[in-house]
């Protein structure tokens, strides 16, 4: 690795992850004092111990519109997460499934069998961004702006914090004012009109909306693209799924394990002297949990480089993290991919690549910008 979190070959990082594990499941690749954590057990140990491995590395990531909850520790993290987590419970997501199904069918029905198309542009982008926009209560017709802002947040397109604040902050500032004046039956209205407990500040509200916009669309877009890539690249797995849709739930977990859309999370700072694996870490050190490396750890998964939708322990991946920072949108991402695969499955026997995939690999995020395919 050259800079923090940057791989020499981000399009195919897995050979490098293997070399990293050979160097040590916890090791220091450079001389700046930071440590890379790449073993499955060791990554879980870091993620599940926020007291020892703090997410507050300088007050939070600032993008000009608020500080993110993912860069906070308890009790502040607990307070903020409790506010919004009810919208992402299994029950809440189950209530959304008919609408997710409706959007999925509508998008796929527009695709003409036999004609080449970019599944990222035609399906993987509009499905999740329409779902999260409707949850928030904003116009899905503005999804081009939502996508551009979330791309800027994760680093796939350049945009200065000032420009992001002006565009994103201006748009959602008006939405927040409107919902305060005239509440609706949507998530933003519930957030701005909290009556049981401490009200959220405008910065906190902006941070929530930003986090939900990214978690609710960027990750799922990448997940759908990667799922299509691997199912079309492994015909035996594609055909097995098409023949037995009951495999869908486990297939989702294997896709998340094999090559999930998040390969690393923000670094943690060590708050006390501690031993992880066989390495003694001193207080003040930084550790970088490498989710992508942990998910291919042969100490945890048999034949980890084999893509197998029947893998019995696929759900043991750490793609959504672990502990208090477990991905808020995990239930939603799973539901959207399961619905997508349920309606893609009948078309899968004829699904094939129709060109070279174009990758998007900003810091910590992994996905596809373009994936030309055809079916029928």
URGIUR-V565026 format. One record per backbone hydrogen bond with DSSP energy under -1.0 kcal/mol. NH is the residue of the N-H (numbers start at 1). CO is the residue of the C=O. E is the energy in kcal/mol with one decimal. If there is no record, write none. Layout:
nh:NH co:CO e:E
nh:NH co:CO e:E
This chain:
nh:2 co:6 e:-1.2
nh:6 co:3 e:-2.1
nh:17 co:13 e:-2.3
nh:18 co:14 e:-2.2
nh:19 co:15 e:-2.0
nh:20 co:16 e:-2.4
nh:21 co:17 e:-2.4
nh:22 co:18 e:-1.9
nh:23 co:19 e:-1.6
nh:24 co:20 e:-1.1
nh:27 co:36 e:-2.2
nh:35 co:286 e:-2.5
nh:36 co:27 e:-3.5
nh:37 co:288 e:-2.3
nh:38 co:25 e:-2.7
nh:39 co:25 e:-1.1
nh:43 co:39 e:-2.8
nh:44 co:40 e:-2.4
nh:45 co:41 e:-2.1
nh:46 co:42 e:-1.9
nh:47 co:43 e:-2.5
nh:48 co:44 e:-2.1
nh:49 co:46 e:-1.3
nh:53 co:49 e:-2.4
nh:54 co:269 e:-2.6
nh:57 co:55 e:-1.4
nh:71 co:68 e:-1.5
nh:72 co:69 e:-1.6
nh:77 co:73 e:-2.4
nh:79 co:75 e:-2.3
nh:80 co:76 e:-2.2
nh:81 co:77 e:-2.9
nh:82 co:78 e:-2.2
nh:84 co:80 e:-1.0
nh:85 co:81 e:-2.2
nh:87 co:84 e:-1.5
nh:88 co:85 e:-1.9
nh:93 co:89 e:-2.5
nh:94 co:90 e:-2.4
nh:95 co:91 e:-1.6
nh:100 co:96 e:-2.4
nh:101 co:97 e:-2.7
nh:102 co:98 e:-2.0
nh:103 co:99 e:-2.4
nh:104 co:100 e:-2.5
nh:105 co:101 e:-2.6
nh:106 co:102 e:-2.1
nh:107 co:103 e:-2.3
nh:108 co:104 e:-2.4
nh:109 co:105 e:-2.4
nh:111 co:108 e:-1.5
nh:114 co:375 e:-3.3
nh:115 co:112 e:-1.8
nh:117 co:373 e:-2.7
nh:119 co:371 e:-2.0
nh:122 co:118 e:-2.7
nh:123 co:119 e:-1.5
nh:124 co:119 e:-2.9
nh:125 co:120 e:-2.3
nh:127 co:123 e:-2.1
nh:129 co:125 e:-1.6
nh:130 co:126 e:-1.9
nh:131 co:127 e:-2.0
nh:132 co:128 e:-2.6
nh:133 co:129 e:-1.8
nh:134 co:130 e:-2.1
nh:135 co:131 e:-2.1
nh:136 co:132 e:-2.4
nh:137 co:133 e:-1.6
nh:138 co:133 e:-2.7
nh:142 co:139 e:-2.0
nh:143 co:140 e:-1.8
nh:146 co:142 e:-1.8
nh:147 co:143 e:-2.9
nh:148 co:144 e:-2.0
nh:149 co:145 e:-2.6
nh:150 co:146 e:-2.6
nh:151 co:147 e:-2.5
nh:152 co:148 e:-1.9
nh:153 co:149 e:-2.2
nh:154 co:150 e:-2.0
nh:156 co:151 e:-2.2
nh:164 co:160 e:-2.7
nh:165 co:161 e:-2.5
nh:166 co:162 e:-2.5
nh:167 co:163 e:-2.6
nh:168 co:164 e:-2.3
nh:171 co:167 e:-2.3
nh:172 co:168 e:-2.7
nh:173 co:169 e:-2.0
nh:174 co:170 e:-1.6
nh:175 co:171 e:-1.5
nh:176 co:172 e:-2.7
nh:177 co:173 e:-2.0
nh:178 co:174 e:-2.3
nh:179 co:175 e:-2.4
nh:180 co:176 e:-1.9
nh:181 co:177 e:-1.8
nh:182 co:178 e:-3.1
nh:186 co:184 e:-1.4
nh:187 co:135 e:-2.5
nh:190 co:186 e:-1.7
nh:191 co:187 e:-2.2
nh:192 co:188 e:-2.5
nh:193 co:189 e:-1.1
nh:197 co:195 e:-1.0
nh:205 co:201 e:-2.5
nh:206 co:202 e:-2.6
nh:207 co:203 e:-2.5
nh:208 co:204 e:-2.3
nh:209 co:205 e:-2.5
nh:210 co:206 e:-2.5
nh:211 co:207 e:-2.6
nh:212 co:208 e:-3.0
nh:213 co:209 e:-2.4
nh:214 co:210 e:-2.1
nh:215 co:211 e:-3.3
nh:216 co:212 e:-2.4
nh:218 co:214 e:-1.4
nh:219 co:214 e:-1.2
nh:221 co:217 e:-2.6
nh:222 co:218 e:-2.1
nh:223 co:219 e:-2.2
nh:224 co:220 e:-2.6
nh:225 co:221 e:-2.1
nh:226 co:222 e:-2.6
nh:227 co:223 e:-2.4
nh:228 co:224 e:-2.2
nh:229 co:225 e:-2.2
nh:230 co:226 e:-2.5
nh:231 co:227 e:-2.3
nh:232 co:228 e:-1.9
nh:233 co:229 e:-1.4
nh:234 co:230 e:-1.5
nh:238 co:234 e:-2.4
nh:239 co:235 e:-2.9
nh:240 co:236 e:-1.8
nh:241 co:237 e:-2.0
nh:242 co:238 e:-2.2
nh:243 co:239 e:-2.2
nh:244 co:240 e:-1.3
nh:247 co:244 e:-2.2
nh:248 co:245 e:-1.9
nh:251 co:247 e:-2.6
nh:252 co:248 e:-2.4
nh:253 co:249 e:-1.4
nh:254 co:250 e:-2.2
nh:255 co:251 e:-2.4
nh:256 co:252 e:-2.2
nh:257 co:253 e:-2.1
nh:258 co:254 e:-3.4
nh:259 co:255 e:-2.1
nh:263 co:364 e:-2.1
nh:264 co:364 e:-1.1
nh:265 co:289 e:-1.4
nh:268 co:287 e:-2.7
nh:269 co:54 e:-2.3
nh:270 co:285 e:-3.1
nh:271 co:52 e:-2.8
nh:274 co:281 e:-2.3
nh:276 co:279 e:-2.4
nh:279 co:276 e:-2.3
nh:281 co:274 e:-3.8
nh:284 co:270 e:-3.4
nh:285 co:282 e:-2.0
nh:287 co:268 e:-2.8
nh:288 co:35 e:-2.7
nh:290 co:37 e:-2.9
nh:292 co:263 e:-2.2
nh:294 co:290 e:-2.1
nh:295 co:291 e:-2.2
nh:296 co:293 e:-1.1
nh:297 co:294 e:-1.5
nh:300 co:297 e:-1.8
nh:301 co:297 e:-2.5
nh:306 co:303 e:-2.1
nh:311 co:308 e:-1.9
nh:314 co:311 e:-1.1
nh:316 co:313 e:-1.9
nh:317 co:314 e:-1.4
nh:321 co:318 e:-2.0
nh:326 co:323 e:-1.8
nh:327 co:320 e:-3.0
nh:330 co:327 e:-1.4
nh:333 co:329 e:-2.8
nh:334 co:330 e:-2.5
nh:335 co:331 e:-2.2
nh:336 co:332 e:-2.6
nh:337 co:333 e:-2.4
nh:338 co:334 e:-2.6
nh:339 co:335 e:-2.3
nh:340 co:336 e:-2.3
nh:341 co:337 e:-2.8
nh:342 co:338 e:-2.0
nh:343 co:339 e:-1.4
nh:344 co:340 e:-1.8
nh:345 co:341 e:-2.6
nh:347 co:344 e:-1.4
nh:348 co:345 e:-1.1
nh:350 co:347 e:-1.3
nh:351 co:348 e:-1.9
nh:352 co:374 e:-2.1
nh:354 co:372 e:-3.1
nh:358 co:370 e:-2.5
nh:360 co:367 e:-2.6
nh:365 co:362 e:-1.2
nh:366 co:261 e:-2.8
nh:367 co:360 e:-2.1
nh:369 co:358 e:-3.2
nh:370 co:358 e:-1.7
nh:373 co:117 e:-2.9
nh:374 co:352 e:-1.9
